[in-house]
Structures are given as C-alpha cells and as structure tokens.
Amino acid sequence: MLSIARSELIQIFRNRSVLITSFVMPLAICAFFVYQHELFEKIGSLGYVAAILMFTVCAFGLYASSVTTLASRRQNLFLKRLRSTAAGDASILIGLVLPVTVIALVQVAVIMTVLGTVAGKPDNIGLLVVAVLATVAMMIGLGLATAGLTNSPEHAQITTLPVTLGVIAVATWVGISGTDDLTLVKRLLPGGSATELAVNAWNGGVAVGDSLLLLAPTLAWVFVAVVLASRLFRWEPRR
C-alpha cells in the first residue's frame, strides 16, 4: 500500500496540470476567501467562510483529483498490473487515494490555521476536525463512485462537475441562510449537514451533542457512496 502511495505521489508532482487544477487553483480560491473574510462574514459568518474553504479543497482538490487518478490508472492499465500482484483490492485503492487525501488534509489544516490567525480562532477545534474528517470521507466515497462512470482523465472534467458544483452550492446555501427553514432538506443534501457542523464548530452557540447529531446525514452519504462505488467501479480482472 505504501509503495503504491509513494509512486502515486511522485506521479502527482510530475503532472503539472493536476497540480495546477487540483491543488493550486483551490488554494488560490481559498486565499481570496481568507483575504475577503470580513466581506463574507457580513454575508454569512466566519463559520460559513470556514465551510466554504473546507469544501473548496475537498471538492476541487480531493474529489476531482481522486476521480482523475483512478480513471487515469485504469486507462493506462496500471490497475490491471496492480491486480496481478499480491496486493489486495483495498490496499490498491487506499494506496491510490492516500496521497491526494493527505495533501487535502494538509491544505485544509494550513488554510484553517491562517483563517484562525487573521480572523479569530474557532470556538471548538475538535468539532471542526470532526467536520473536516467526515467531509473528507464523504468526498472520497463519492470520488470512488464517480470513477466508475469515468472513462478517462479528460472525461473526469465532465463527470466531476455535478458533484463539485453541487456540494459548493449546498455549502453556500446552508452557510448563508442557515437551517431554520427547510431544515430536513438542507441537512440531507450532500454537504449540508457537514456545512452546518463546520459553522457550529467555528461560531459556537450550539451544544456539542446537538452538533454531533449532524454527523448522521454525512455518514449516511459515506455509506451510499461506498455502496455506489462497489457497484460502479470497474476493476480490471485479476490474472
């Protein structure tokens, strides 16, 4: 698993287009939100800014990169070669997505630290970490499912758009308007409950127990994504 992850990390840094579209661009967008945090705080809150930063990295970076990676490795028959070795299917998948996952977590940590430095620390850091980890798990699951519908890295630019733009739209909607109205709808949409959890973690004012209940819809999406991935992801047959 670690050897696969090491090889994948080298490939990522050799591919300039992946670095720019999946890592540099999200950081540029996040830098803009941090720079204009006072403006966006007036529109929503600092918790809203934190949620948008989290989903920008997880959607444009982690999710899109994982789909592109898996589609590329299947197209160039790398998956087929891996399945001819003793490595198990779970080890192969973990090895392939581990580098982009670690990079995304580091990016989120750095960006949140910068936001906390310039705008004030979050009310509950532990709860914020939980929100980030739940979001990462959901986006990885959705990435595996989407990869089953993606034939090539070029095709990934199309297949990833609905989820990428969808979760950003939901995060914006929930972050700005809250969940006082259409509560169930907003929380059940992918990213809705994770956004509310991140907002609560940063702004405070909500009991930790009530906030932790928001994990249920996000974890449900993780389960749905894993089930879809198991049905959609096309493995190369083992030799």
N, C-alpha and C positions, 0 to 999 in steps of 0.2 A: 504493500500500500504506500509506504513512504517513498519507495523508489519511483513509483508511478507519479506521486505528487511532486517529487523533485524534478522529474522530467517535464511534467506539465508546467511547473513554474518557470523553467528555462524557456519553454516554448512561448509562454505569455510575454516574457520580456524581450523575446526576439521578434514578436509580431507587433509592429508599431501601430497598425490600425486598431488592434484590440486594445492596446494601451491607451490610445487617444480616445476612442469612442466609449470604452467601458470604464476607464479609470480617470483619465484627465478631465474629460467633459463633466462627469458628475462632481468632481472636486471643484471645477470652475463654477458650476451652478451653486454648489454649497457655499463657496466663498462669497458669491453675490448675496445669498440669503443672510449670511452672517454679517456682511458689511451693511446691509439694509435691515438689520434685525429690528431697529426701532420702528421703521415703517410697517413691517409685517406684524410686529407686536400690537400696533394700533388696529390692524385689520383683524387679527385673531388674538394671539397671546404668544409668549415665549415658548410655551408648550407646543403650540402649532408650528412654530419655526423648527423646534427640535424634531417633531414628527415628520415634517417635510424633508429635513436633512436626512433622517433615517431612511425614508422611502426613496429618496433620490439615489442614495448609494446602493440600497438593496435592489431597486428595480432596474436602474440603468447599468449598475456595475455588476452585482452578484447574479441577478436573474438572467439578464441578457448575455452575460459572459458564460454562464453555465450552459445555456442553450447552445450558443455558438460553439463552445468547446466540444460538447457531446456530439453535435451534428458534424463538426469537422473530423473528429476522431473516428466516427462511423464511416464517413465518406472516404477517408484515406485508408480505410481498412485497419486502422490501429486497434480498434475494439476487437476485430477478428483475431489479430495477432495476440492481444492480451488474453483472450479466451482460450488460446491454445496453450497457455501456461498453467501453472498450478494455482494461480490467483483466483480467489472466489469472486462471484459477481459483486457482492457488497464491497469487497476490498477495491475492486476496479472502480466502482462508482465513487467511493469515498476518495480514492486517490486522485481521480479526475477533477472533482469539485472542491477538494480541500484547499488548493492554493487560492482560488478566487474567493472562497469563504473567509480564509484568514486575512486576505487583503481587504475585503469588505469590512470585516470586524475592526481591523486597524484603522481604516479610514473613518468609520463611524466614531471610534474612540477619540481620534485626534480632532475631528470636527466638533464633537460634543464638548470636548475639553476647551477648544477655542471659544465656542459659544458661551460656555460657562464662565470663561475668563473675562470676556468683554461685556456680557450681559447679566451675569449673576449665576450662581450655582443652582442646580435643580434641587427641588425640595426633598426628593427621595432617590438617591443614586441607585440603590439596589433595585427598586421598582423599574427604573429606567433601563437597567441592564436586562431585566426580565423581558421588558417590551422589545428590546433590540434582538435578544436571542429568539424570542417567539417569531418575530418578523423574519429573521434570517432563515429559520426552519421552514416557515411557510413559503418563502420565495425559492428556496432550494427545491422543495417539493413541486411547486408549480413549474420550475425550470426543468425538472426531470420529465414531467408530464408533457410540457411543450416540446421538448426534444423529440418525443415520439411522433410529433407531427411535422418535424423539420427535416428536410432532405439534405440541406447544405448550409454552410455558414452564411451564404448570400440570402437563402430563404429565411434564415433566422431573423433578418432585419424586418421581415413582414410578420412572421408568426409571433414575435415577441411584443409587437406594438399593442395589441388589445390589452394584455395584462399590465404592461408597463404604464401605459397611459391611464388604464382603469384604476390601478391602485393609487397613482398620484392624484387622480381626480377625486377618489373617495377620501384620501387623506386631507386634501384641500377642503372638501365639503364638510367633513366631520370636524376638522381642526378649526374652521372659521365659524360654523353655525352651531357646533356642539351637538348633543344628542337629546336635547329637551323635547324635540318633536321628531317623529318618525324614528324613534329610538331603536326598535327592533330591526328595521330595515338597515339603518346605518351600521349597527353592530354586526349584522350578519353578512354584509358585503365584505369581500376580501380586503383587508386593511383597515376596516372601520374600527373594530374593537382594539386593534393594536395602536391605532392613532389615538383613540381616547385614553388608552393606558399610558402612552407616552406623554400626553397632555397632562394627565393627572399626576404622573411622576414628576414632571417639571414644575407645574404650577402649585401642586399641593391642594389642600382643602377637601380631599376625598379620603375616606377611610381606606387603609391598605387592603383590608378584606374585601371591600366592595370593588376595588380596582383589580384585585387578583381574579375576581369572577369574570373579568373581561378576557381572561386567557382562554376561556372555553370556546368562543367562536373561532379564535385564531388557531387553536389546536385542532378544532374540527376541520378547518381548511387544510391543515397539515395532513390530516388523515385522508381527506378527499383527494388531495394532490398525490399522495403516495399510492392510493388505490388506482387513480388515473394513470400514474406513471407505470405501475405494474402491468396495466393493460395496453398502454400505448407505446411504451419504449420498446424499440425493436433491437433485440440482441442479435449479434452475429452468432451462428450456431457454433458450439464447441466442436473441436476436432476429436 
